[in-house]
Amino acid sequence: MHNVTFDTNAPGKLTITVDISPAAIKVAPPSSSGKTKLVASTSGSVAIASPAGSPLSFSLNVMAKGV
């Protein structure tokens, strides 16, 4: 993961945090095409605990265009 944190401490809630400050965008690496910057990514699916017991996962990409 890059620039992504998450927690499931609140009952029934998934909290995802991404730094979208100008400084974070400035140092973000370019995407593979070079058209955008990859500000944050889970680099695929991430498994998370589910209060219902069924398996859950999420994936996230945050990109900046034209920077």
PDB file with one MODEL, atoms N, CA, C and O in Angstrom:
MODEL        1
ATOM      1  N   MET A   1       0.834  -1.181   0.000  1.00  0.00           N
ATOM      2  CA  MET A   1       0.000   0.000   0.000  1.00  0.00           C
ATOM      3  C   MET A   1       0.881   1.247   0.000  1.00  0.00           C
ATOM      4  O   MET A   1       1.986   1.266   0.542  1.00  0.00           O
ATOM      5  N   HIS A   2       0.355   2.254  -0.614  1.00  0.00           N
ATOM      6  CA  HIS A   2       1.076   3.527  -0.723  1.00  0.00           C
ATOM      7  C   HIS A   2       0.151   4.658  -0.295  1.00  0.00           C
ATOM      8  O   HIS A   2      -0.864   4.901  -0.947  1.00  0.00           O
ATOM      9  N   ASN A   3       0.489   5.361   0.804  1.00  0.00           N
ATOM     10  CA  ASN A   3      -0.233   6.533   1.281  1.00  0.00           C
ATOM     11  C   ASN A   3      -1.686   6.223   1.639  1.00  0.00           C
ATOM     12  O   ASN A   3      -2.555   7.080   1.479  1.00  0.00           O
ATOM     13  N   VAL A   4      -1.958   5.013   2.118  1.00  0.00           N
ATOM     14  CA  VAL A   4      -3.304   4.619   2.539  1.00  0.00           C
ATOM     15  C   VAL A   4      -3.199   3.952   3.902  1.00  0.00           C
ATOM     16  O   VAL A   4      -2.375   3.059   4.099  1.00  0.00           O
ATOM     17  N   THR A   5      -4.028   4.382   4.839  1.00  0.00           N
ATOM     18  CA  THR A   5      -4.174   3.671   6.099  1.00  0.00           C
ATOM     19  C   THR A   5      -5.660   3.416   6.305  1.00  0.00           C
ATOM     20  O   THR A   5      -6.502   4.164   5.807  1.00  0.00           O
ATOM     21  N   PHE A   6      -5.972   2.369   7.033  1.00  0.00           N
ATOM     22  CA  PHE A   6      -7.367   2.076   7.303  1.00  0.00           C
ATOM     23  C   PHE A   6      -7.490   1.393   8.650  1.00  0.00           C
ATOM     24  O   PHE A   6      -6.538   0.797   9.154  1.00  0.00           O
ATOM     25  N   ASP A   7      -8.696   1.491   9.232  1.00  0.00           N
ATOM     26  CA  ASP A   7      -8.964   0.741  10.455  1.00  0.00           C
ATOM     27  C   ASP A   7     -10.431   0.351  10.508  1.00  0.00           C
ATOM     28  O   ASP A   7     -11.279   0.958   9.854  1.00  0.00           O
ATOM     29  N   THR A   8     -10.707  -0.662  11.289  1.00  0.00           N
ATOM     30  CA  THR A   8     -12.062  -1.160  11.487  1.00  0.00           C
ATOM     31  C   THR A   8     -12.392  -1.150  12.980  1.00  0.00           C
ATOM     32  O   THR A   8     -13.153  -1.992  13.456  1.00  0.00           O
ATOM     33  N   ASN A   9     -11.818  -0.193  13.716  1.00  0.00           N
ATOM     34  CA  ASN A   9     -12.009  -0.135  15.163  1.00  0.00           C
ATOM     35  C   ASN A   9     -13.418   0.282  15.568  1.00  0.00           C
ATOM     36  O   ASN A   9     -13.932  -0.206  16.575  1.00  0.00           O
ATOM     37  N   ALA A  10     -14.053   1.170  14.810  1.00  0.00           N
ATOM     38  CA  ALA A  10     -15.425   1.569  15.118  1.00  0.00           C
ATOM     39  C   ALA A  10     -16.353   0.440  14.680  1.00  0.00           C
ATOM     40  O   ALA A  10     -16.231  -0.057  13.560  1.00  0.00           O
ATOM     41  N   PRO A  11     -17.263   0.034  15.530  1.00  0.00           N
ATOM     42  CA  PRO A  11     -18.154  -1.093  15.187  1.00  0.00           C
ATOM     43  C   PRO A  11     -18.902  -0.862  13.873  1.00  0.00           C
ATOM     44  O   PRO A  11     -19.623   0.124  13.720  1.00  0.00           O
ATOM     45  N   GLY A  12     -18.722  -1.776  12.940  1.00  0.00           N
ATOM     46  CA  GLY A  12     -19.420  -1.703  11.659  1.00  0.00           C
ATOM     47  C   GLY A  12     -18.928  -0.628  10.715  1.00  0.00           C
ATOM     48  O   GLY A  12     -19.618  -0.309   9.747  1.00  0.00           O
ATOM     49  N   LYS A  13     -17.747  -0.052  10.965  1.00  0.00           N
ATOM     50  CA  LYS A  13     -17.242   1.032  10.121  1.00  0.00           C
ATOM     51  C   LYS A  13     -15.839   0.723   9.609  1.00  0.00           C
ATOM     52  O   LYS A  13     -14.999   0.197  10.340  1.00  0.00           O
ATOM     53  N   LEU A  14     -15.600   1.055   8.352  1.00  0.00           N
ATOM     54  CA  LEU A  14     -14.266   1.025   7.756  1.00  0.00           C
ATOM     55  C   LEU A  14     -13.850   2.470   7.542  1.00  0.00           C
ATOM     56  O   LEU A  14     -14.538   3.216   6.845  1.00  0.00           O
ATOM     57  N   THR A  15     -12.740   2.871   8.130  1.00  0.00           N
ATOM     58  CA  THR A  15     -12.239   4.236   7.980  1.00  0.00           C
ATOM     59  C   THR A  15     -10.959   4.196   7.158  1.00  0.00           C
ATOM     60  O   THR A  15      -9.990   3.534   7.531  1.00  0.00           O
ATOM     61  N   ILE A  16     -10.966   4.912   6.032  1.00  0.00           N
ATOM     62  CA  ILE A  16      -9.823   4.969   5.123  1.00  0.00           C
ATOM     63  C   ILE A  16      -9.259   6.382   5.167  1.00  0.00           C
ATOM     64  O   ILE A  16     -10.003   7.358   5.074  1.00  0.00           O
ATOM     65  N   THR A  17      -7.934   6.488   5.310  1.00  0.00           N
ATOM     66  CA  THR A  17      -7.285   7.796   5.346  1.00  0.00           C
ATOM     67  C   THR A  17      -6.239   7.877   4.238  1.00  0.00           C
ATOM     68  O   THR A  17      -5.396   6.991   4.097  1.00  0.00           O
ATOM     69  N   VAL A  18      -6.306   8.956   3.452  1.00  0.00           N
ATOM     70  CA  VAL A  18      -5.357   9.220   2.376  1.00  0.00           C
ATOM     71  C   VAL A  18      -4.894  10.666   2.513  1.00  0.00           C
ATOM     72  O   VAL A  18      -5.720  11.567   2.662  1.00  0.00           O
ATOM     73  N   ASP A  19      -3.598  10.895   2.464  1.00  0.00           N
ATOM     74  CA  ASP A  19      -3.049  12.252   2.496  1.00  0.00           C
ATOM     75  C   ASP A  19      -3.175  12.847   1.096  1.00  0.00           C
ATOM     76  O   ASP A  19      -2.502  12.410   0.162  1.00  0.00           O
ATOM     77  N   ILE A  20      -4.047  13.854   0.961  1.00  0.00           N
ATOM     78  CA  ILE A  20      -4.224  14.510  -0.341  1.00  0.00           C
ATOM     79  C   ILE A  20      -3.710  15.949  -0.302  1.00  0.00           C
ATOM     80  O   ILE A  20      -4.171  16.807  -1.055  1.00  0.00           O
ATOM     81  N   SER A  21      -2.760  16.194   0.575  1.00  0.00           N
ATOM     82  CA  SER A  21      -2.169  17.526   0.676  1.00  0.00           C
ATOM     83  C   SER A  21      -1.352  17.833  -0.583  1.00  0.00           C
ATOM     84  O   SER A  21      -0.934  16.914  -1.287  1.00  0.00           O
ATOM     85  N   PRO A  22      -1.123  19.111  -0.870  1.00  0.00           N
ATOM     86  CA  PRO A  22      -0.277  19.460  -2.018  1.00  0.00           C
ATOM     87  C   PRO A  22       1.099  18.796  -1.952  1.00  0.00           C
ATOM     88  O   PRO A  22       1.648  18.413  -2.985  1.00  0.00           O
ATOM     89  N   ALA A  23       1.658  18.657  -0.753  1.00  0.00           N
ATOM     90  CA  ALA A  23       2.969  18.018  -0.612  1.00  0.00           C
ATOM     91  C   ALA A  23       2.911  16.547  -1.011  1.00  0.00           C
ATOM     92  O   ALA A  23       3.832  16.045  -1.655  1.00  0.00           O
ATOM     93  N   ALA A  24       1.834  15.851  -0.633  1.00  0.00           N
ATOM     94  CA  ALA A  24       1.692  14.432  -0.989  1.00  0.00           C
ATOM     95  C   ALA A  24       1.524  14.260  -2.495  1.00  0.00           C
ATOM     96  O   ALA A  24       2.078  13.336  -3.090  1.00  0.00           O
ATOM     97  N   ILE A  25       0.757  15.156  -3.102  1.00  0.00           N
ATOM     98  CA  ILE A  25       0.562  15.082  -4.556  1.00  0.00           C
ATOM     99  C   ILE A  25       1.867  15.375  -5.287  1.00  0.00           C
ATOM    100  O   ILE A  25       2.175  14.747  -6.300  1.00  0.00           O
ATOM    101  N   LYS A  26       2.626  16.326  -4.773  1.00  0.00           N
ATOM    102  CA  LYS A  26       3.893  16.693  -5.414  1.00  0.00           C
ATOM    103  C   LYS A  26       4.873  15.524  -5.470  1.00  0.00           C
ATOM    104  O   LYS A  26       5.577  15.355  -6.465  1.00  0.00           O
ATOM    105  N   VAL A  27       4.924  14.715  -4.409  1.00  0.00           N
ATOM    106  CA  VAL A  27       5.891  13.607  -4.359  1.00  0.00           C
ATOM    107  C   VAL A  27       5.322  12.285  -4.873  1.00  0.00           C
ATOM    108  O   VAL A  27       6.021  11.272  -4.878  1.00  0.00           O
ATOM    109  N   ALA A  28       4.052  12.290  -5.306  1.00  0.00           N
ATOM    110  CA  ALA A  28       3.443  11.062  -5.815  1.00  0.00           C
ATOM    111  C   ALA A  28       4.145  10.598  -7.081  1.00  0.00           C
ATOM    112  O   ALA A  28       4.507  11.412  -7.930  1.00  0.00           O
ATOM    113  N   PRO A  29       4.338   9.287  -7.207  1.00  0.00           N
ATOM    114  CA  PRO A  29       4.995   8.768  -8.409  1.00  0.00           C
ATOM    115  C   PRO A  29       4.058   8.831  -9.617  1.00  0.00           C
ATOM    116  O   PRO A  29       2.837   8.825  -9.457  1.00  0.00           O
ATOM    117  N   PRO A  30       4.619   8.891 -10.809  1.00  0.00           N
ATOM    118  CA  PRO A  30       3.772   8.894 -12.006  1.00  0.00           C
ATOM    119  C   PRO A  30       3.123   7.532 -12.211  1.00  0.00           C
ATOM    120  O   PRO A  30       3.660   6.505 -11.796  1.00  0.00           O
ATOM    121  N   SER A  31       1.964   7.537 -12.855  1.00  0.00           N
ATOM    122  CA  SER A  31       1.315   6.278 -13.219  1.00  0.00           C
ATOM    123  C   SER A  31       2.133   5.598 -14.314  1.00  0.00           C
ATOM    124  O   SER A  31       3.082   6.178 -14.842  1.00  0.00           O
ATOM    125  N   SER A  32       1.764   4.380 -14.647  1.00  0.00           N
ATOM    126  CA  SER A  32       2.522   3.658 -15.679  1.00  0.00           C
ATOM    127  C   SER A  32       2.442   4.344 -17.037  1.00  0.00           C
ATOM    128  O   SER A  32       3.379   4.252 -17.830  1.00  0.00           O
ATOM    129  N   SER A  33       1.325   5.038 -17.318  1.00  0.00           N
ATOM    130  CA  SER A  33       1.203   5.750 -18.594  1.00  0.00           C
ATOM    131  C   SER A  33       1.873   7.119 -18.546  1.00  0.00           C
ATOM    132  O   SER A  33       2.185   7.698 -19.587  1.00  0.00           O
ATOM    133  N   GLY A  34       2.095   7.635 -17.335  1.00  0.00           N
ATOM    134  CA  GLY A  34       2.692   8.951 -17.196  1.00  0.00           C
ATOM    135  C   GLY A  34       1.706  10.096 -17.307  1.00  0.00           C
ATOM    136  O   GLY A  34       2.103  11.258 -17.228  1.00  0.00           O
ATOM    137  N   LYS A  35       0.418   9.792 -17.490  1.00  0.00           N
ATOM    138  CA  LYS A  35      -0.594  10.840 -17.648  1.00  0.00           C
ATOM    139  C   LYS A  35      -1.098  11.378 -16.315  1.00  0.00           C
ATOM    140  O   LYS A  35      -1.619  12.492 -16.250  1.00  0.00           O
ATOM    141  N   THR A  36      -0.945  10.598 -15.259  1.00  0.00           N
ATOM    142  CA  THR A  36      -1.406  11.003 -13.937  1.00  0.00           C
ATOM    143  C   THR A  36      -0.344  10.662 -12.903  1.00  0.00           C
ATOM    144  O   THR A  36       0.644   9.990 -13.199  1.00  0.00           O
ATOM    145  N   LYS A  37      -0.569  11.142 -11.680  1.00  0.00           N
ATOM    146  CA  LYS A  37       0.275  10.762 -10.549  1.00  0.00           C
ATOM    147  C   LYS A  37      -0.549   9.873  -9.630  1.00  0.00           C
ATOM    148  O   LYS A  37      -1.732  10.131  -9.406  1.00  0.00           O
ATOM    149  N   LEU A  38       0.063   8.846  -9.109  1.00  0.00           N
ATOM    150  CA  LEU A  38      -0.606   7.905  -8.224  1.00  0.00           C
ATOM    151  C   LEU A  38      -0.423   8.389  -6.784  1.00  0.00           C
ATOM    152  O   LEU A  38       0.591   8.110  -6.145  1.00  0.00           O
ATOM    153  N   VAL A  39      -1.418   9.114  -6.291  1.00  0.00           N
ATOM    154  CA  VAL A  39      -1.354   9.721  -4.967  1.00  0.00           C
ATOM    155  C   VAL A  39      -1.441   8.662  -3.874  1.00  0.00           C
ATOM    156  O   VAL A  39      -0.733   8.740  -2.871  1.00  0.00           O
ATOM    157  N   ALA A  40      -2.313   7.668  -4.069  1.00  0.00           N
ATOM    158  CA  ALA A  40      -2.473   6.605  -3.079  1.00  0.00           C
ATOM    159  C   ALA A  40      -3.003   5.351  -3.758  1.00  0.00           C
ATOM    160  O   ALA A  40      -3.733   5.434  -4.746  1.00  0.00           O
ATOM    161  N   SER A  41      -2.636   4.194  -3.230  1.00  0.00           N
ATOM    162  CA  SER A  41      -3.119   2.940  -3.794  1.00  0.00           C
ATOM    163  C   SER A  41      -2.989   1.812  -2.784  1.00  0.00           C
ATOM    164  O   SER A  41      -2.049   1.766  -1.991  1.00  0.00           O
ATOM    165  N   THR A  42      -3.956   0.903  -2.833  1.00  0.00           N
ATOM    166  CA  THR A  42      -3.842  -0.323  -2.036  1.00  0.00           C
ATOM    167  C   THR A  42      -3.076  -1.393  -2.812  1.00  0.00           C
ATOM    168  O   THR A  42      -2.779  -2.456  -2.265  1.00  0.00           O
ATOM    169  N   SER A  43      -2.757  -1.130  -4.062  1.00  0.00           N
ATOM    170  CA  SER A  43      -2.045  -2.090  -4.923  1.00  0.00           C
ATOM    171  C   SER A  43      -2.792  -3.416  -5.015  1.00  0.00           C
ATOM    172  O   SER A  43      -2.205  -4.489  -4.876  1.00  0.00           O
ATOM    173  N   GLY A  44      -4.078  -3.320  -5.250  1.00  0.00           N
ATOM    174  CA  GLY A  44      -4.929  -4.508  -5.348  1.00  0.00           C
ATOM    175  C   GLY A  44      -5.888  -4.576  -4.179  1.00  0.00           C
ATOM    176  O   GLY A  44      -6.023  -3.617  -3.420  1.00  0.00           O
ATOM    177  N   SER A  45      -6.552  -5.709  -4.034  1.00  0.00           N
ATOM    178  CA  SER A  45      -7.542  -5.890  -2.972  1.00  0.00           C
ATOM    179  C   SER A  45      -6.880  -6.149  -1.629  1.00  0.00           C
ATOM    180  O   SER A  45      -5.856  -6.827  -1.539  1.00  0.00           O
ATOM    181  N   VAL A  46      -7.491  -5.590  -0.581  1.00  0.00           N
ATOM    182  CA  VAL A  46      -7.022  -5.769   0.795  1.00  0.00           C
ATOM    183  C   VAL A  46      -8.158  -6.413   1.584  1.00  0.00           C
ATOM    184  O   VAL A  46      -9.278  -5.901   1.587  1.00  0.00           O
ATOM    185  N   ALA A  47      -7.880  -7.521   2.246  1.00  0.00           N
ATOM    186  CA  ALA A  47      -8.887  -8.197   3.058  1.00  0.00           C
ATOM    187  C   ALA A  47      -9.095  -7.426   4.357  1.00  0.00           C
ATOM    188  O   ALA A  47      -8.142  -6.926   4.955  1.00  0.00           O
ATOM    189  N   ILE A  48     -10.357  -7.336   4.785  1.00  0.00           N
ATOM    190  CA  ILE A  48     -10.677  -6.662   6.045  1.00  0.00           C
ATOM    191  C   ILE A  48     -11.631  -7.527   6.853  1.00  0.00           C
ATOM    192  O   ILE A  48     -12.342  -8.368   6.302  1.00  0.00           O
ATOM    193  N   ALA A  49     -11.641  -7.315   8.166  1.00  0.00           N
ATOM    194  CA  ALA A  49     -12.534  -8.050   9.049  1.00  0.00           C
ATOM    195  C   ALA A  49     -13.961  -7.557   8.861  1.00  0.00           C
ATOM    196  O   ALA A  49     -14.196  -6.366   8.654  1.00  0.00           O
ATOM    197  N   SER A  50     -14.894  -8.465   8.933  1.00  0.00           N
ATOM    198  CA  SER A  50     -16.298  -8.123   8.805  1.00  0.00           C
ATOM    199  C   SER A  50     -17.032  -8.481  10.089  1.00  0.00           C
ATOM    200  O   SER A  50     -16.887  -9.596  10.590  1.00  0.00           O
ATOM    201  N   PRO A  51     -17.811  -7.560  10.625  1.00  0.00           N
ATOM    202  CA  PRO A  51     -18.554  -7.898  11.838  1.00  0.00           C
ATOM    203  C   PRO A  51     -19.614  -8.970  11.592  1.00  0.00           C
ATOM    204  O   PRO A  51     -20.036  -9.647  12.529  1.00  0.00           O
ATOM    205  N   ALA A  52     -20.044  -9.129  10.354  1.00  0.00           N
ATOM    206  CA  ALA A  52     -21.043 -10.139  10.017  1.00  0.00           C
ATOM    207  C   ALA A  52     -20.407 -11.505   9.803  1.00  0.00           C
ATOM    208  O   ALA A  52     -21.112 -12.508   9.689  1.00  0.00           O
ATOM    209  N   GLY A  53     -19.088 -11.552   9.749  1.00  0.00           N
ATOM    210  CA  GLY A  53     -18.392 -12.814   9.570  1.00  0.00           C
ATOM    211  C   GLY A  53     -18.084 -13.185   8.131  1.00  0.00           C
ATOM    212  O   GLY A  53     -17.242 -14.051   7.892  1.00  0.00           O
ATOM    213  N   SER A  54     -18.739 -12.556   7.167  1.00  0.00           N
ATOM    214  CA  SER A  54     -18.445 -12.869   5.768  1.00  0.00           C
ATOM    215  C   SER A  54     -17.187 -12.118   5.338  1.00  0.00           C
ATOM    216  O   SER A  54     -16.954 -10.997   5.790  1.00  0.00           O
ATOM    217  N   PRO A  55     -16.372 -12.724   4.468  1.00  0.00           N
ATOM    218  CA  PRO A  55     -15.136 -12.057   4.047  1.00  0.00           C
ATOM    219  C   PRO A  55     -15.420 -10.802   3.212  1.00  0.00           C
ATOM    220  O   PRO A  55     -16.297 -10.796   2.348  1.00  0.00           O
ATOM    221  N   LEU A  56     -14.659  -9.750   3.492  1.00  0.00           N
ATOM    222  CA  LEU A  56     -14.770  -8.497   2.751  1.00  0.00           C
ATOM    223  C   LEU A  56     -13.393  -8.084   2.259  1.00  0.00           C
ATOM    224  O   LEU A  56     -12.376  -8.485   2.825  1.00  0.00           O
ATOM    225  N   SER A  57     -13.368  -7.284   1.207  1.00  0.00           N
ATOM    226  CA  SER A  57     -12.114  -6.705   0.727  1.00  0.00           C
ATOM    227  C   SER A  57     -12.438  -5.376   0.058  1.00  0.00           C
ATOM    228  O   SER A  57     -13.578  -5.124  -0.334  1.00  0.00           O
ATOM    229  N   PHE A  58     -11.415  -4.529  -0.065  1.00  0.00           N
ATOM    230  CA  PHE A  58     -11.580  -3.277  -0.781  1.00  0.00           C
ATOM    231  C   PHE A  58     -10.304  -2.978  -1.545  1.00  0.00           C
ATOM    232  O   PHE A  58      -9.232  -3.486  -1.216  1.00  0.00           O
ATOM    233  N   SER A  59     -10.432  -2.143  -2.574  1.00  0.00           N
ATOM    234  CA  SER A  59      -9.264  -1.654  -3.306  1.00  0.00           C
ATOM    235  C   SER A  59      -9.480  -0.163  -3.564  1.00  0.00           C
ATOM    236  O   SER A  59     -10.610   0.312  -3.668  1.00  0.00           O
ATOM    237  N   LEU A  60      -8.380   0.548  -3.663  1.00  0.00           N
ATOM    238  CA  LEU A  60      -8.449   2.000  -3.795  1.00  0.00           C
ATOM    239  C   LEU A  60      -7.284   2.509  -4.616  1.00  0.00           C
ATOM    240  O   LEU A  60      -6.138   2.108  -4.411  1.00  0.00           O
ATOM    241  N   ASN A  61      -7.589   3.401  -5.553  1.00  0.00           N
ATOM    242  CA  ASN A  61      -6.575   4.164  -6.268  1.00  0.00           C
ATOM    243  C   ASN A  61      -7.015   5.617  -6.263  1.00  0.00           C
ATOM    244  O   ASN A  61      -8.166   5.919  -6.577  1.00  0.00           O
ATOM    245  N   VAL A  62      -6.102   6.522  -5.908  1.00  0.00           N
ATOM    246  CA  VAL A  62      -6.359   7.952  -5.940  1.00  0.00           C
ATOM    247  C   VAL A  62      -5.312   8.559  -6.867  1.00  0.00           C
ATOM    248  O   VAL A  62      -4.113   8.478  -6.601  1.00  0.00           O
ATOM    249  N   MET A  63      -5.784   9.177  -7.972  1.00  0.00           N
ATOM    250  CA  MET A  63      -4.885   9.733  -8.965  1.00  0.00           C
ATOM    251  C   MET A  63      -5.100  11.228  -9.117  1.00  0.00           C
ATOM    252  O   MET A  63      -6.199  11.737  -8.895  1.00  0.00           O
ATOM    253  N   ALA A  64      -4.031  11.930  -9.499  1.00  0.00           N
ATOM    254  CA  ALA A  64      -4.105  13.357  -9.782  1.00  0.00           C
ATOM    255  C   ALA A  64      -3.787  13.554 -11.258  1.00  0.00           C
ATOM    256  O   ALA A  64      -2.738  13.118 -11.734  1.00  0.00           O
ATOM    257  N   LYS A  65      -4.688  14.207 -11.982  1.00  0.00           N
ATOM    258  CA  LYS A  65      -4.490  14.468 -13.399  1.00  0.00           C
ATOM    259  C   LYS A  65      -3.839  15.824 -13.615  1.00  0.00           C
ATOM    260  O   LYS A  65      -4.087  16.768 -12.864  1.00  0.00           O
ATOM    261  N   GLY A  66      -3.022  15.914 -14.621  1.00  0.00           N
ATOM    262  CA  GLY A  66      -2.491  17.183 -15.059  1.00  0.00           C
ATOM    263  C   GLY A  66      -1.578  17.895 -14.076  1.00  0.00           C
ATOM    264  O   GLY A  66      -1.551  19.125 -14.035  1.00  0.00           O
ATOM    265  N   VAL A  67      -0.844  17.148 -13.299  1.00  0.00           N
ATOM    266  CA  VAL A  67       0.099  17.779 -12.362  1.00  0.00           C
ATOM    267  C   VAL A  67       1.507  17.399 -12.692  1.00  0.00           C
ATOM    268  O   VAL A  67       2.439  17.833 -12.014  1.00  0.00           O
TER     269      VAL A  67
ENDMDL
END
